[in-house]
Structures are given as structure tokens and as C-alpha cells.
Amino acid sequence: MRGDFCWFLTPCPARECRYVEEEAELDMIEDTIGKIESRIQSAETIQDERRRELLQLLGTLKSEVAVLSTTHNEQAESIAAFAEVSAREATRASQNPDLLKLSLQGLGSSVSEFEKTHPRLVQIVNSISQTLSNLGI
């Protein structure tokens, strides 16, 4: 298992090294984005063109969040979590417009502090939010 070894590929019996923690945190973020991708793939209400657009945006989000997680892991986890909630609300069969709006606001807020340092991340999140918002129409 990837998390059982330190960087030098020696067993990490206490599992206390920072490398193991970073790997586990990145795995959690990748898992969350993977869930979003699965939800979008299986959503019957999304047209093929929108589906491709969202999946491409999520691929970019995954790489941007991975970079961010090296310096701001908690914020990266928050962005991934809000993206998951937003995707869930946008793809539900019986949508609640208020919940979709709140989840998209949370997603936007989760990246607002990075407008100057990570403009590409903010741009991707805004694109995802707009696309998910349009699904709720």
C-alpha cells in the first residue's frame, strides 16, 4: 500500500512522517473528485456536450487542487468538498434551487482568497460553478 512507506521506500512503522500524511490527503482529494466525475458520468439529465465540458474542467481542477494541496491542504480539501456537494445538488433528479445556490456560493467562497496567487484555479472553479448552475435551470 502506498501510504505504508516513507519517501525512501522504507517502512514507516509509526506512520508519522509528513510524506505519508500528504499522500493520504492527496488521495482523499483525488477520491472526492473521482466521485464527482462518476456522478457526472452517470447523470442522465446532463447533455453529452455539457458532460464533456464538466469532465474536462474537473480534470483541470484535479491538477490545480493537487498543486494547491502542497501548500494549502485544508483549503484544497474544502474546494474539493464544495465541488462534490455542488455537483450532487446540480445532478439530483429532484433539485432544490436553494441548496444548489448555497453549495455554489460555498464553492466560490472556498477559492476567493486565491484570486491573486492561483488565478487559474479560481477561473476553473468559476467555470464549473457556472456550468453546474446552468444544469439547475
GUTORGU-904268 format. One record per residue: residue number from 1; residue in one letter; x, y, z of N, C-alpha, C, O, CB in turn. Coordinates in Angstrom, 3 decimals, always signed. Atoms other than C-alpha are relative to their C-alpha. Glycine has a CB too. Example, Ala and Ser with C-alpha at 12.3 -4.5 7.8 and 13.67 -1.06 7.14 Angstrom:
GUTORGU-904268
R, 1, A, +0.890, -1.190, +0.000, +12.300, -4.500, +7.800, +0.900, +1.200, +0.000, +1.936, +1.181, +0.665, -0.992, +0.027, +1.246 .
R, 2, S, -0.820, -1.190, -0.060, +13.670, -1.060, +7.140, -0.770, +1.090, +0.730, -0.261, +2.198, +0.899, +0.414, +0.462, -1.415 .
//
This chain:
GUTORGU-904268
R, 1, M, +0.834, -1.167, +0.000, +0.000, +0.000, +0.000, +0.886, +1.240, +0.000, +1.907, +1.280, +0.687, -0.953, -0.007, +1.205 .
R, 2, R, -0.805, -1.195, +0.185, +1.304, +3.434, -0.947, +0.273, +0.742, +1.290, +1.371, +1.272, +1.460, -0.668, +0.912, -0.962 .
R, 3, G, -0.149, -0.777, -1.217, +0.783, +5.013, +2.465, +0.817, -0.657, +1.089, +1.045, -0.043, +2.131, -1.316, +0.312, +0.530 .
R, 4, D, -0.747, +0.710, -1.031, +2.794, +2.423, +4.383, +1.499, +0.275, -0.037, +2.228, -0.205, +0.830, -0.236, -1.469, -0.133 .
R, 5, F, -1.429, -0.202, +0.163, +6.194, +3.655, +3.209, +0.350, +1.477, -0.007, -0.424, +2.310, -0.479, +0.483, -0.657, -1.278 .
R, 6, C, -0.540, -1.349, +0.045, +8.251, +6.793, +3.682, +0.531, +0.267, -1.402, +0.471, -0.588, -2.286, +1.113, +0.195, +1.065 .
R, 7, W, -0.532, -0.381, +1.283, +9.827, +8.629, +0.824, +1.150, -0.906, -0.434, +1.300, -1.183, -1.624, +0.454, +1.433, +0.043 .
R, 8, F, -1.144, +0.834, +0.327, +12.911, +6.439, +0.987, -0.398, -1.464, -0.174, +0.463, -2.343, -0.214, +1.060, +0.126, +1.076 .
R, 9, L, +0.549, +1.333, +0.215, +10.677, +3.383, +0.497, +0.358, -0.973, +1.116, +0.496, -2.176, +0.895, +0.484, -0.542, -1.313 .
R, 10, T, -0.200, +0.839, -1.173, +11.379, +2.111, +3.972, -1.287, +0.029, +0.798, -2.007, +1.028, +0.776, +1.219, +0.481, +0.861 .
R, 11, P, +1.242, +0.008, -0.774, +8.552, +1.066, +6.239, -0.055, +1.161, +0.990, +0.952, +1.551, +1.581, -0.148, -1.325, +0.745 .
R, 12, C, +0.224, -1.107, -0.933, +7.095, +3.857, +8.318, -0.885, -0.548, +1.120, -2.104, -0.380, +1.077, -0.671, +1.260, -0.719 .
R, 13, P, +0.788, +0.702, -1.007, +6.019, +1.952, +11.451, -0.945, +0.909, +0.782, -2.048, +0.494, +1.135, +0.916, -0.695, +0.953 .
R, 14, A, +0.864, -0.891, -0.784, +4.616, +4.944, +13.283, -0.982, +0.759, -0.884, -1.914, +1.387, -0.382, +0.847, +0.989, +0.795 .
R, 15, R, +0.839, -0.713, +0.961, +3.002, +6.361, +10.113, -0.088, +1.481, +0.358, -1.126, +2.118, +0.178, -1.407, -0.620, -0.054 .
R, 16, E, -0.028, -1.392, -0.433, +4.054, +9.769, +11.417, +0.720, +0.925, -0.958, +0.683, +2.141, -0.772, +0.637, +0.094, +1.332 .
R, 17, C, -0.759, -0.887, +0.863, +6.178, +11.053, +8.590, -0.954, +0.847, -0.848, -2.064, +0.420, -1.167, +0.959, -0.809, -0.900 .
R, 18, R, +0.819, -0.951, +0.749, +4.840, +14.017, +6.648, -0.354, -0.533, -1.379, -1.429, -0.236, -1.901, +0.722, +1.333, -0.130 .
R, 19, Y, +0.262, +0.534, +1.332, +5.112, +12.170, +3.344, -1.252, -0.874, +0.003, -2.076, -0.771, -0.906, +1.208, -0.803, -0.502 .
R, 20, V, +1.167, +0.878, -0.093, +2.541, +9.575, +4.431, -1.265, +0.835, +0.143, -2.277, +0.546, -0.496, +0.139, -0.979, +1.190 .
R, 21, E, +1.166, -0.864, -0.191, +0.162, +12.303, +5.597, -0.379, +0.701, -1.299, -1.558, +0.761, -1.650, +0.275, +1.036, +1.096 .
R, 22, E, +0.279, -0.704, +1.243, +0.496, +14.241, +2.338, -0.604, -0.937, -1.039, -1.523, -0.546, -1.758, +1.273, +0.637, -0.545 .
R, 23, E, +0.539, +0.973, +0.944, -0.154, +11.120, +0.267, -1.454, -0.318, +0.325, -2.292, -0.386, -0.574, +0.841, -1.283, +0.012 .
R, 24, A, +1.370, +0.312, -0.412, -3.279, +10.296, +2.277, -0.929, +1.163, -0.301, -2.057, +0.958, -0.750, -0.051, -0.343, +1.496 .
R, 25, E, +0.831, -1.176, +0.260, -4.576, +13.852, +1.959, -0.255, +0.163, -1.490, -1.375, +0.474, -1.896, +0.664, +1.263, +0.562 .
R, 26, L, +0.172, -0.094, +1.449, -3.983, +13.904, -1.793, -0.919, -1.102, -0.504, -1.738, -0.862, -1.392, +1.356, -0.076, -0.711 .
R, 27, D, +0.906, +1.090, +0.365, -5.687, +10.508, -2.110, -1.445, +0.363, +0.300, -2.340, +0.051, -0.485, +0.380, -1.282, +0.739 .
R, 28, M, +1.352, -0.391, -0.377, -8.721, +11.921, -0.300, -0.564, +1.012, -1.000, -1.725, +0.911, -1.397, -0.013, +0.587, +1.424 .
R, 29, I, +0.446, -0.997, +0.970, -8.921, +14.893, -2.674, -0.281, -0.656, -1.343, -1.303, -0.379, -1.972, +1.049, +1.111, -0.158 .
R, 30, E, +0.206, +0.705, +1.263, -8.499, +12.657, -5.725, -1.247, -0.877, +0.047, -1.968, -0.983, -0.944, +1.222, -0.850, -0.335 .
R, 31, D, +1.197, +0.817, -0.172, -11.200, +10.336, -4.362, -1.257, +0.857, -0.109, -2.232, +0.459, -0.746, +0.034, -0.724, +1.353 .
R, 32, T, +1.151, -0.903, +0.059, -13.582, +13.257, -3.915, -0.267, +0.432, -1.432, -1.414, +0.411, -1.880, +0.231, +1.230, +0.889 .
R, 33, I, +0.188, -0.421, +1.388, -13.008, +14.495, -7.449, -0.417, -1.190, -0.858, -1.194, -1.027, -1.799, +1.291, +0.638, -0.557 .
R, 34, G, +0.445, +1.209, +0.695, -13.373, +10.917, -8.697, -1.485, -0.254, +0.189, -2.168, -0.678, -0.743, +0.786, -1.201, +0.484 .
R, 35, K, +1.442, +0.147, -0.262, -16.803, +10.774, -7.043, -0.801, +0.986, -0.832, -1.869, +0.655, -1.347, -0.307, +0.205, +1.494 .
R, 36, I, +0.690, -1.005, +0.817, -17.772, +13.978, -8.819, -0.045, -0.472, -1.453, -1.085, -0.394, -2.107, +0.707, +1.390, +0.104 .
R, 37, E, -0.051, +0.492, +1.377, -16.633, +12.527, -12.144, -0.992, -1.136, -0.218, -1.668, -1.173, -1.247, +1.415, -0.467, -0.347 .
R, 38, S, +0.956, +1.112, +0.105, -18.678, +9.361, -11.526, -1.432, +0.497, -0.015, -2.259, +0.021, -0.792, +0.192, -0.980, +1.152 .
R, 39, R, +1.352, -0.560, -0.066, -21.745, +11.378, -10.612, -0.372, +0.657, -1.330, -1.488, +0.488, -1.822, -0.106, +1.025, +1.153 .
R, 40, I, +0.263, -0.674, +1.274, -21.456, +13.444, -13.781, -0.129, -1.014, -1.126, -0.983, -0.861, -1.999, +1.115, +1.007, -0.320 .
R, 41, Q, +0.079, +1.049, +1.027, -20.827, +10.347, -15.928, -1.358, -0.691, +0.011, -1.906, -1.013, -1.043, +1.108, -1.035, +0.209 .
R, 42, S, +1.239, +0.769, -0.097, -23.959, +8.664, -14.633, -1.267, +0.853, +0.012, -2.371, +0.311, -0.028, +0.034, -0.835, +1.233 .
R, 43, A, +1.188, -0.869, -0.039, -26.274, +11.690, -14.530, -0.707, -0.008, -1.348, -0.128, +0.357, -2.371, +0.390, +1.448, +0.386 .
R, 44, E, +0.777, +0.093, +1.236, -28.989, +11.177, -17.100, -0.485, +1.364, -0.482, -0.857, +1.517, -1.645, -1.186, -0.922, +0.201 .
R, 45, T, +0.535, -1.316, +0.340, -30.008, +14.827, -17.048, +1.010, +0.915, -0.688, +0.660, +2.027, -1.083, -0.504, +0.668, +1.238 .
R, 46, I, -1.043, -0.842, +0.592, -26.732, +16.143, -18.475, +0.200, -0.374, -1.465, +0.398, -1.542, -1.801, +1.332, -0.140, +0.781 .
R, 47, Q, -0.252, +0.227, +1.413, -26.334, +16.539, -22.205, +1.474, -0.345, -0.203, +2.333, +0.064, +0.577, -0.397, +1.242, -0.837 .
R, 48, D, -1.361, +0.478, +0.255, -23.220, +14.952, -23.730, +1.017, +1.134, -0.081, +2.123, +1.008, +0.443, +0.032, -0.798, -1.282 .
R, 49, E, -0.932, -1.122, +0.138, -21.629, +18.304, -24.594, +0.348, +0.593, +1.367, +1.510, +0.890, +1.644, -0.600, +1.087, -0.912 .
R, 50, R, -0.242, -0.512, -1.363, -22.046, +19.578, -21.019, +0.828, -0.989, +0.813, +1.722, -0.601, +1.566, -1.339, +0.284, +0.722 .
R, 51, R, -0.723, +1.040, -0.729, -20.802, +16.286, -19.639, +1.493, +0.054, -0.342, +2.337, +0.030, +0.553, -0.580, -1.398, -0.329 .
R, 52, R, -1.398, -0.096, +0.419, -17.589, +16.509, -21.692, +0.658, +1.257, +0.564, +1.796, +1.221, +1.031, +0.100, -0.005, -1.529 .
R, 53, E, -0.529, -1.263, -0.525, -17.135, +20.138, -20.654, +0.298, -0.108, +1.492, +1.367, +0.303, +1.945, -0.991, +1.143, -0.255 .
R, 54, L, -0.199, +0.146, -1.448, -17.577, +19.336, -16.954, +1.145, -0.951, +0.321, +1.939, -0.675, +1.220, -1.280, -0.496, +0.662 .
R, 55, L, -1.074, +0.966, -0.253, -15.262, +16.320, -17.089, +1.367, +0.602, -0.319, +2.342, +0.341, +0.386, -0.220, -1.274, -0.829 .
R, 56, Q, -1.256, -0.674, +0.330, -12.567, +18.392, -18.789, +0.356, +1.009, +1.089, +1.511, +1.088, +1.506, -0.102, +0.703, -1.375 .
R, 57, L, -0.238, -0.964, -1.075, -12.955, +21.135, -16.164, +0.440, -0.705, +1.283, +1.320, -0.216, +1.992, -1.264, +0.831, +0.261 .
R, 58, L, -0.383, +0.746, -1.201, -12.738, +18.545, -13.386, +1.423, -0.538, -0.095, +2.136, -0.587, +0.908, -0.969, -1.150, +0.235 .
R, 59, G, -1.380, +0.439, +0.180, -9.525, +17.171, -14.838, +0.973, +1.126, +0.311, +2.001, +0.912, +0.954, +0.220, -0.505, -1.425 .
R, 60, T, -0.839, -1.163, -0.294, -8.044, +20.652, -14.690, -0.064, +0.345, +1.478, +0.952, +0.678, +2.087, -0.431, +1.207, -0.844 .
R, 61, L, +0.149, -0.272, -1.424, -9.450, +21.190, -11.210, +0.849, -0.962, +0.821, +1.488, -0.560, +1.793, -1.472, -0.102, +0.416 .
R, 62, K, -0.779, +1.006, -0.723, -7.818, +17.961, -10.055, +1.474, +0.390, +0.054, +2.098, +0.317, +1.112, -0.159, -1.380, -0.659 .
R, 63, S, -1.420, -0.359, +0.006, -4.368, +19.124, -11.143, +0.253, +1.298, +0.751, +1.269, +1.417, +1.436, +0.507, +0.126, -1.432 .
R, 64, E, -0.166, -1.268, -0.720, -4.837, +22.653, -9.779, -0.097, -0.206, +1.509, +0.682, +0.372, +2.267, -1.055, +1.018, -0.459 .
R, 65, V, +0.172, +0.262, -1.432, -6.048, +21.372, -6.405, +1.181, -0.811, +0.533, +1.589, -0.627, +1.680, -1.331, -0.748, +0.265 .
R, 66, A, -1.171, +0.769, -0.435, -3.146, +18.899, -6.256, +1.177, +0.933, +0.272, +1.897, +0.756, +1.255, +0.388, -1.053, -1.064 .
R, 67, V, -1.067, -0.981, -0.215, -0.706, +21.801, -6.631, -0.285, +0.805, +1.261, +0.606, +1.005, +2.087, +0.139, +0.942, -1.223 .
R, 68, L, +0.377, -0.794, -1.167, -2.594, +23.858, -4.054, +0.167, -0.792, +1.288, +0.548, -0.230, +2.315, -1.439, +0.483, -0.130 .
R, 69, S, -0.046, +0.816, -1.223, -2.660, +20.963, -1.587, +1.398, -0.100, +0.592, +1.543, -0.414, +1.773, -0.520, -1.390, -0.286 .
R, 70, T, -1.363, +0.068, -0.531, +1.129, +21.055, -1.261, +0.287, +1.136, +0.963, +1.166, +1.016, +1.817, +1.007, +0.024, -1.134 .
R, 71, T, -0.227, -1.146, -0.887, +0.912, +24.443, +0.465, -1.219, +0.367, +0.837, -1.082, +0.952, +1.912, +0.418, +1.194, -0.810 .
R, 72, H, +1.249, -0.373, -0.670, -2.742, +24.842, +1.487, -0.956, -1.195, -0.017, -2.008, -1.142, -0.655, -0.654, +1.243, -0.688 .
R, 73, N, +0.764, +1.230, +0.100, -4.101, +21.357, +2.064, -1.446, +0.133, +0.480, -2.356, -0.369, -0.180, +0.685, -1.068, +0.780 .
R, 74, E, +1.369, -0.109, -0.506, -7.144, +22.255, +4.169, -0.895, +0.741, -0.983, -2.051, +0.366, -1.178, -0.013, +0.710, +1.352 .
R, 75, Q, +0.783, -0.735, +0.988, -8.294, +24.779, +1.579, -0.251, -0.864, -1.236, -1.335, -0.809, -1.817, +0.719, +1.305, -0.394 .
R, 76, A, +0.179, +0.888, +1.151, -7.746, +22.241, -1.210, -1.091, -1.031, +0.286, -1.916, -1.323, -0.580, +1.327, -0.709, -0.351 .
R, 77, E, +1.047, +0.952, -0.390, -9.888, +19.714, +0.671, -1.367, +0.675, -0.005, -2.355, +0.081, -0.437, +0.295, -0.592, +1.395 .
R, 78, S, +1.261, -0.736, -0.029, -12.572, +22.352, +1.170, -0.535, +0.242, -1.410, -1.729, +0.083, -1.663, +0.181, +1.333, +0.727 .
R, 79, I, +0.412, -0.228, +1.387, -12.630, +23.205, -2.540, -0.568, -1.291, -0.595, -1.622, -1.276, -1.231, +1.196, +0.511, -0.851 .
R, 80, A, +0.468, +1.284, +0.526, -12.967, +19.524, -3.454, -1.349, -0.383, +0.611, -2.234, -0.871, -0.093, +1.038, -1.102, +0.277 .
R, 81, A, +1.261, +0.354, -0.670, -15.733, +19.006, -0.878, -1.159, +0.852, -0.507, -2.244, +0.332, -0.766, +0.138, +0.163, +1.521 .
R, 82, F, +1.072, -0.856, +0.518, -17.741, +22.023, -2.048, -0.321, -0.340, -1.451, -1.479, -0.257, -1.862, +0.392, +1.480, +0.117 .
R, 83, A, +0.254, +0.417, +1.377, -17.315, +20.887, -5.650, -0.862, -1.258, -0.024, -1.753, -1.391, -0.863, +1.325, -0.246, -0.746 .
R, 84, E, +0.800, +1.224, -0.067, -18.708, +17.481, -4.681, -1.453, +0.301, +0.359, -2.373, -0.216, -0.275, +0.600, -0.969, +1.021 .
R, 85, V, +1.362, -0.353, -0.418, -21.724, +18.958, -2.901, -0.725, +0.725, -1.136, -1.900, +0.464, -1.396, +0.028, +0.886, +1.278 .
R, 86, S, +0.620, -0.746, +1.097, -22.369, +21.328, -5.798, -0.400, -0.924, -1.140, -1.485, -0.787, -1.705, +0.951, +1.079, -0.515 .
R, 87, A, +0.320, +0.956, +1.067, -22.217, +18.509, -8.343, -1.189, -0.866, +0.400, -2.062, -1.151, -0.421, +1.222, -0.889, -0.320 .
R, 88, R, +1.125, +0.814, -0.477, -24.561, +16.414, -6.205, -1.314, +0.772, -0.130, -2.314, +0.239, -0.613, +0.224, -0.429, +1.472 .
R, 89, E, +1.229, -0.797, +0.057, -27.089, +19.233, -5.961, -0.430, +0.282, -1.437, -1.625, +0.297, -1.734, +0.194, +1.315, +0.747 .
R, 90, A, +0.322, -0.314, +1.391, -26.881, +20.051, -9.680, -0.500, -1.203, -0.776, -1.218, -1.045, -1.763, +1.205, +0.569, -0.687 .
R, 91, T, +0.369, +1.195, +0.764, -27.383, +16.454, -10.792, -1.114, -0.819, +0.642, -1.476, -1.879, +0.131, +1.205, -0.871, -0.180 .
R, 92, R, +1.107, +0.720, -0.644, -30.141, +15.388, -8.410, -1.219, -0.026, -0.905, -1.477, +0.925, -1.642, -0.358, +0.647, +1.350 .
R, 93, A, +1.226, +0.106, +0.799, -33.326, +14.174, -10.055, -1.029, +1.029, +0.458, -1.712, +1.644, -0.361, -0.591, -1.423, +0.099 .
R, 94, S, +0.923, -0.983, -0.564, -35.380, +16.366, -7.734, +0.836, +1.110, +0.642, +1.275, +0.994, +1.787, -0.979, -0.663, +1.051 .
R, 95, Q, -0.907, -1.052, -0.449, -33.430, +19.584, -7.391, -0.675, +0.988, +0.945, -1.871, +1.264, +0.858, +0.560, +0.740, -1.191 .
R, 96, N, +0.409, -1.085, -0.883, -33.691, +22.172, -4.659, +0.868, +1.199, -0.387, +2.054, +1.228, -0.060, +0.161, -0.385, +1.544 .
R, 97, P, -0.790, -1.141, +0.473, -32.609, +25.502, -6.213, +0.741, +0.736, +1.117, +1.835, +1.255, +0.893, -0.898, +0.968, -0.719 .
R, 98, D, -0.659, -0.683, -1.113, -31.787, +26.971, -2.797, +1.268, -0.738, +0.431, +2.289, -0.107, +0.704, -0.962, +0.129, +1.187 .
R, 99, L, -1.185, +0.778, -0.366, -29.394, +24.131, -1.938, +1.088, +0.098, -1.064, +2.274, +0.175, -0.743, -0.377, -1.463, +0.223 .
R, 100, L, -0.980, -0.157, +1.074, -27.732, +24.384, -5.336, +0.680, +1.358, +0.110, +1.902, +1.459, -0.006, -0.672, -0.155, -1.384 .
R, 101, K, -0.557, -1.349, -0.128, -27.278, +28.120, -4.877, +0.972, +0.077, +1.176, +2.062, +0.633, +1.041, -1.128, +1.032, +0.176 .
R, 102, L, -0.874, -0.022, -1.175, -25.816, +27.670, -1.382, +1.297, -0.778, -0.232, +2.376, -0.330, +0.155, -0.734, -0.575, +1.206 .
R, 103, S, -1.207, +0.797, +0.232, -23.428, +24.937, -2.478, +0.939, +0.705, -0.971, +2.157, +0.657, -0.798, -0.368, -1.389, -0.539 .
R, 104, L, -0.836, -0.735, +0.953, -22.203, +27.029, -5.417, +0.636, +1.227, +0.655, +1.770, +1.583, +0.332, -0.831, +0.427, -1.221 .
R, 105, Q, -0.582, -1.123, -0.742, -21.704, +30.022, -3.108, +1.161, -0.488, +0.869, +2.199, +0.168, +0.952, -1.077, +0.696, +0.877 .
R, 106, G, -1.075, +0.577, -0.800, -19.648, +27.814, -0.799, +1.211, -0.334, -0.852, +2.347, -0.106, -0.435, -0.486, -1.245, +0.716 .
R, 107, L, -1.093, +0.321, +0.908, -17.579, +26.619, -3.754, +0.752, +1.264, -0.393, +1.983, +1.281, -0.394, -0.528, -0.719, -1.248 .
R, 108, G, -0.633, -1.271, +0.358, -16.923, +30.201, -4.837, +0.787, +0.594, +1.158, +1.895, +1.099, +0.976, -1.047, +0.991, -0.466 .
R, 109, S, -0.676, -0.530, -1.187, -16.039, +31.261, -1.310, +1.267, -0.778, +0.326, +2.231, -0.210, +0.840, -0.940, -0.027, +1.195 .
R, 110, S, -1.155, +0.834, -0.343, -13.614, +28.356, -0.937, +1.242, +0.367, -0.805, +2.353, +0.021, -0.400, -0.333, -1.463, -0.221 .
R, 111, V, -1.163, -0.405, +0.801, -11.365, +29.815, -3.666, +0.237, +1.499, -0.012, +1.212, +1.962, -0.604, -0.166, -0.477, -1.408 .
R, 112, S, -0.090, -1.456, +0.108, -11.896, +33.528, -3.154, +1.335, +0.574, +0.453, +1.792, +1.569, -0.109, -1.093, +0.625, +0.798 .
R, 113, E, -1.275, -0.520, -0.494, -8.653, +34.027, -1.213, +1.160, -0.260, -0.959, +2.258, +0.259, -0.756, +0.311, -0.611, +1.344 .
R, 114, F, -1.077, +0.368, +0.917, -6.646, +32.607, -4.122, -0.063, +0.740, -1.337, +0.613, +0.351, -2.290, -0.037, -1.484, -0.249 .
R, 115, E, +0.142, -0.714, +1.272, -7.648, +35.111, -6.811, +1.329, +0.518, -0.538, +1.561, +0.490, -1.747, -0.961, +1.155, +0.165 .
R, 116, K, -1.285, -0.549, +0.453, -4.165, +36.649, -6.920, +1.068, -1.078, -0.135, +1.869, -1.034, -1.069, +0.480, +1.074, +0.964 .
R, 117, T, -1.073, +0.990, +0.009, -1.997, +33.629, -6.162, -0.264, -1.195, -0.912, +0.677, -1.792, -1.436, +0.233, -0.489, +1.389 .
R, 118, H, +0.364, +1.159, +0.836, -3.882, +30.923, -8.102, -1.173, +0.374, -0.923, -2.257, -0.197, -0.802, -0.378, -1.236, +0.895 .
R, 119, P, +1.111, -0.459, +0.844, -5.956, +32.706, -10.782, -0.601, -1.103, -0.868, -1.801, -1.084, -1.141, +0.470, +1.123, -0.885 .
R, 120, R, +0.520, +1.103, +0.840, -6.269, +29.552, -12.922, -0.984, -0.851, +0.797, -2.013, -1.271, +0.269, +1.167, -0.890, -0.533 .
R, 121, L, +0.899, +0.770, -0.862, -7.841, +27.680, -10.004, -1.340, +0.709, +0.130, -2.394, +0.085, +0.006, +0.627, -0.217, +1.391 .
R, 122, V, +1.236, -0.783, -0.147, -10.375, +30.463, -9.478, -0.795, -0.024, -1.298, -2.018, -0.156, -1.276, +0.318, +1.459, +0.405 .
R, 123, Q, +0.668, +0.031, +1.298, -11.153, +30.534, -13.196, -0.695, -1.349, -0.223, -1.835, -1.391, -0.684, +1.012, +0.274, -1.131 .
R, 124, I, +0.574, +1.341, +0.173, -11.745, +26.758, -13.270, -1.225, -0.168, +0.894, -2.265, -0.648, +0.444, +1.052, -1.093, +0.320 .
R, 125, V, +1.131, +0.130, -0.924, -13.976, +26.857, -10.186, -1.181, +0.850, -0.475, -2.329, +0.414, -0.391, +0.416, +0.416, +1.432 .
R, 126, N, +1.088, -0.838, +0.513, -15.973, +29.736, -11.664, -0.673, -0.645, -1.206, -1.894, -0.583, -1.342, +0.527, +1.387, -0.377 .
R, 127, S, +0.569, +0.697, +1.168, -16.430, +27.782, -14.905, -0.849, -1.182, +0.424, -1.943, -1.393, -0.100, +1.112, -0.474, -0.939 .
R, 128, I, +0.762, +1.145, -0.513, -17.531, +24.682, -13.012, -1.294, +0.482, +0.644, -2.354, -0.104, +0.425, +0.841, -0.810, +1.021 .
R, 129, S, +1.189, -0.534, -0.675, -19.932, +26.751, -10.910, -1.037, +0.459, -1.016, -2.227, +0.179, -0.869, +0.382, +1.168, +0.928 .
R, 130, Q, +0.928, -0.485, +1.012, -21.444, +28.397, -13.963, -0.657, -1.159, -0.742, -1.863, -1.142, -0.989, +0.721, +0.915, -0.986 .
R, 131, T, +0.539, +1.158, +0.715, -21.853, +25.086, -15.768, -0.997, -0.769, +0.861, -2.066, -1.155, +0.389, +1.133, -0.927, -0.440 .
R, 132, L, +0.919, +0.703, -0.912, -23.414, +23.394, -12.731, -1.257, +0.827, +0.244, -2.356, +0.282, +0.341, +0.696, -0.308, +1.344 .
R, 133, S, +1.151, -0.882, -0.181, -25.659, +26.393, -12.210, -0.942, -0.103, -1.186, -2.161, -0.135, -1.017, +0.454, +1.453, +0.190 .
R, 134, N, +0.818, +0.110, +1.215, -26.860, +26.128, -15.799, -0.736, -1.335, -0.061, -1.803, -1.427, -0.668, +0.874, +0.167, -1.247 .
R, 135, L, +0.703, +1.292, -0.039, -27.738, +22.466, -15.196, -1.262, +0.093, +0.825, -2.231, -0.626, +0.580, +0.906, -1.093, +0.564 .
R, 136, G, +1.143, -0.137, -0.900, -30.132, +23.585, -12.491, -1.160, +0.787, -0.569, -2.194, +0.934, +0.082, +0.435, +0.639, +1.252 .
R, 137, I, +1.072, -0.802, +0.614, -32.200, +25.685, -14.890, -1.120, -0.896, -0.455, -2.115, -0.414, -0.997, +0.529, +0.823, -1.184 .
//
